[in-house]
Each structure stands twice: as structure tokens, then as C-alpha cells.
Amino acid sequence: MFDLLSSPRRRFVLYYLNQIDEEVTIGELADEVAAWENEVDVEDLSSQQRKRVYVSLYQTHVPKMDDAGIVEYDSDSGVVSLSDQAVDISAYLSREEERRPWQQYYLAIAIVGGLFYGAVALGLIGVVSQFVAGLLIIVAFAVTAIGHLITTQRRSDEFSSELIDKREP
């Protein structure tokens, strides 16, 4: 695993294939990798930049990933896609230390909401009706879920820190 992930190109290939979640040709993949490495749009790549990345993907990186079972590569058609085993490697690419403990937020809302609703139902809090208490709990879950969704979408749009170092070992 670590040998596969030692190359920024291979990490980007995994990242890119995870993002698009479909098969691509090795040429399209080379264009995306070259654009990322050169920090330009695909349209602005020179033929030399494309060729350099294409050759390394074709001769080294994609076959190595195919042999490891992380991608499926049809050398006749030049089509590359993630294999089912690619899920196993994503654990090594995640940034768990930066993730929020959303499950704890949901659990806290459930516990506090349950206690609040129980107190209202027992008449300990007479200012709020059971309907309003239930509505407040639902709103708390909805606001938290929206925050979770926005955070997840922003994170998926950003390049992972593992991809930042573009030096080829």
C-alpha cells in the first residue's frame, strides 16, 4: 500500500478517479494529472507536458496500480477505472485528524433533545408545548445536517494535503 501511495501521481490518479466515479481513458487521465502538476487548465497544457505524464502513467503508474488491484486497466482500449478494492486504500488517504466528530454532534442533539422533550412531556417545562419541543429538536437536527453537508462538500472540492507535494520520488 505504502509503495503505491509513495507517488504523488498515483495518489492524484486515485483522487481523480474517486471524484469522477467513472472510467476514463489513460489520455484523459494524463491530461488531468498534467494540468494538476503544472497548475494550469487542461486546455493550456503543452504537448510536452501531456506526453511526459502520459508516458509515465502508461509505462509505470497505471500498470502498477492495476497489478495491485486498485484500478482496472484495459490496455487494448486504454480505459482506466477504480476497482472494488480501491476502497481499501482510501483509508490511507483520508485526513481523519481534520474531520469533525459529526456522530458526537448528532448524539448530543439526540440526548439533549430527548431530555428536553421528556421534561416538556412531564410538565416540568410548561412554557413550551410538546409540538414546539419536537419542532425545535427537528430544527436542531436539520441545522446540524446542513452544516455536515456543507462541510463534506467543501472538503471533497479541495485537494487532499497528500496531493500537495507533487515531487515524483
Disulfide bonds with the S-S distance in Angstrom:
none
